[in-house]
């Protein structure tokens, strides 16, 4: 293994036990991997390994997402986000109200009132046009009647 013999490499001597520990760990992992790979018949095809890994990852993720712990955490997260959004909206509306800034609700309410006023105004103009047409017809009829009497 690795050994420090020079005086300039004294700090390396302190690290030597750690290096030896990790070297042994990696050797054991390497042996375990060789033993596991020896039992597998498709150890050379990367597509097969990729498919096996994806299947295992899919099963693991599916089990995690369906676990009660995850579902409870997701429920709490959604409640927290919803509550934060409500509080944020309330704070924005209060600030706008206190600062005299119109909010979206104010503007949409104003638009609705203007729209209903426009409809009433157009309705009144239509009624006025109908009355004017009737008046014009009444004025035109006596003139036509007067011409027909004078020609006879």
C-alpha positions in Angstrom: 0.0 0.0 0.0 0.9 3.7 0.2 3.6 4.7 2.7 5.1 8.0 3.5 8.9 7.9 4.1 10.1 11.4 3.5 10.0 14.2 6.1 8.2 16.4 3.6 5.4 13.9 3.3 4.7 13.9 7.0 1.0 15.1 6.5 0.5 12.1 4.2 1.5 9.7 7.0 -1.4 11.1 9.0 -3.8 10.4 6.2 -2.5 6.9 5.5 -5.0 5.1 7.8 -7.9 6.8 5.9 -6.4 6.0 2.6 -6.0 2.3 3.6 -9.6 2.2 4.9 -11.1 3.6 1.7 -8.9 1.3 -0.4 -10.2 -1.7 1.4 -13.8 -0.5 1.0 -13.4 -0.1 -2.7 -11.8 -3.5 -3.0 -14.7 -5.1 -1.2 -17.2 -3.2 -3.3 -15.3 -4.3 -6.4 -15.4 -8.0 -5.3 -19.1 -7.7 -4.5 -19.8 -6.2 -7.9 -17.8 -9.0 -9.6 -19.8 -11.6 -7.7 -23.1 -9.9 -8.6 -22.1 -9.5 -12.3 -21.0 -13.1 -12.5 -24.6 -14.3 -12.0 -26.0 -12.0 -14.7 -26.1 -13.4 -18.2 -26.5 -10.0 -20.1 -23.5 -8.3 -18.4 -22.1 -6.9 -21.6 -25.2 -5.3 -23.2 -25.7 -1.7 -22.0 -29.2 -1.5 -23.3 -30.3 -4.4 -21.1 -28.6 -2.8 -18.1 -30.3 0.5 -18.9 -33.7 -1.1 -19.2 -33.2 -3.0 -15.9 -32.1 0.2 -14.1 -35.0 2.2 -15.5 -37.5 -0.5 -14.4 -36.0 -0.6 -10.9 -36.1 3.2 -10.7 -39.7 3.3 -12.0 -40.8 0.8 -9.4 -39.0 2.7 -6.6 -40.3 6.1 -7.6 -43.9 4.7 -8.0 -43.7 3.1 -4.6 -42.4 6.4 -3.1 -45.1 8.6 -4.8 -47.8 6.3 -3.6 -46.5 6.1 0.0 -48.7 7.6 2.8 -45.8 9.7 4.0 -45.3 11.3 0.6 -49.1 11.9 0.1 -49.4 13.5 3.5 -46.4 15.7 2.8 -47.9 16.7 -0.6 -51.2 17.5 1.1 -49.5 19.7 3.7 -47.4 21.4 1.0 -50.5 22.2 -1.1 -52.3 23.6 2.0 -49.3 25.7 2.9 -49.0 27.1 -0.7 -52.7 27.8 -0.9 -52.7 29.6 2.5 -49.6 31.6 1.5 -51.3 32.6 -1.8 -54.4 33.7 0.1 -52.4 35.7 2.6 -50.4 37.3 -0.2 -53.5 38.3 -2.1 -55.0 39.8 1.0 -51.9 41.8 1.8 -51.7 43.1 -1.8 -55.4 44.1 -1.7 -55.0 45.8 1.7 -51.9 47.7 0.5 -53.7 48.8 -2.7 -56.8 49.9 -0.8 -54.7 51.9 1.7 -52.6 53.4 -1.0 -55.6 54.2 -3.2 -54.4 52.0 -6.0 -57.2 50.4 -8.0 -57.3 46.6 -8.0 -58.3 44.2 -10.7 -61.7 43.8 -9.0 -62.2 47.6 -9.1 -61.3 47.8 -12.7 -63.5 44.9 -13.7 -66.4 46.4 -11.7 -65.9 49.7 -13.5 -65.8 47.9 -16.9 -69.1 46.0 -16.0 -70.8 49.3 -15.0 -69.6 51.0 -18.2 -70.8 48.1 -20.3 -74.2 48.1 -18.7 -74.4 51.9 -19.2 -73.4 51.5 -22.8 -76.2 48.9 -23.3 -78.8 51.2 -21.6 -77.6 54.2 -23.7 -77.8 52.1 -27.0 -81.3 51.0 -26.0 -82.4 54.6 -25.4 -80.9 55.7 -28.7 -82.8 52.8 -30.4 -86.0 54.0 -28.8 -85.3 57.6 -29.9 -84.6 56.5 -33.5 -87.9 54.5 -33.6 -89.8 57.6 -32.3 -88.1 59.8 -34.8 -88.9 57.4 -37.6 -92.6 57.4 -36.6 -92.6 61.2 -36.4 -90.9 61.5 -39.8 -93.5 59.1 -41.3 -96.3 61.2 -39.8 -94.8 64.4 -41.3 -94.3 62.8 -44.7 -97.8 61.3 -45.0 -99.7 64.6 -44.7 -97.5 66.1 -47.4 -98.1 63.2 -49.7 -101.8 63.4 -48.9 -101.8 67.2 -49.7 -100.2 66.6 -53.0 -102.7 63.9 -54.0 -105.6 66.3 -53.0 -104.2 69.1 -55.1 -103.8 67.0 -58.2 -107.3 65.7 -58.1 
